[in-house]
Amino acid sequence: MIVLMKNRREISDISNTLEKHYQACFKLTHKTAYDSIFRSVSRFITLEEALLNQLTQFDCDKNNIQIRKNQFNNTEIFESYGELLNANTSLIKYLTEMIAVIENIEVCSLLSYWTAAMKIENDDIASKIEYAHTIT
């Protein structure tokens, strides 16, 4: 069921931004050099996927989101965990800004909850990257 409401364009933009970021992150979940970082990145994209799936009911352009894990056609792919960390920080900032723009309380609550969870996981990724640099 799709809910008709204001901010359809913004919600669609959020979904598209999340999906592009998710696809760019996906390649890094297959690296195993730093297992603790790998697990944190995996948790981050699991949160991102959950948010994408929950946004489906509010996004008129995506009746059924099919995250294309193996399609990297025109999507940038992060080559390092440092690049991923910067992109995560930008994504979290973008989502936080969008919470102020969206007028639907359900969407705002959803974004707020998942953005906070992603912030916690991103902080964990940052601490693990910093630790990995101190031991190498």
Steps between C-alpha positions, in 0.01 A plus 500: 500500500643834396410802708419814301652803665721804468873468446470219245798634307712528814413149612583368155833688515574344838424151366719554194787641708481209744490244222805649323693513827398144585623373164827689536554344845412148400837420340683580824300241691694233313840619618627298791833666583356665810226277636375742765467783245334257259239409763430867576460583130269200461287624790492851350368380165252271676361812671498680167315212334242494781436873459466460124249220545295702749502809276335299222152569636562874479674513161256516210781439251602170655209271564735213565863580566728236363849579623733400222798363688676381187433797273782750518441648153494875561552494873820619658666232710699589807853370468603544862351509845614861538303600190201308633527674838491844335202400286320361807553828682362693200201265476421541870524879467269491195243282679510727806435803279214321325330428833446877532350518150259205510157590635372148566552400865524129417775556245682738735488246783621226269786712367593619847517148643702346217727803463589478870574129461719569196683775691584257781623240252699759306670611822589134559645473148704816561644369826591168339667672204695719740604194703604312184723793401668507841598131485633503143 
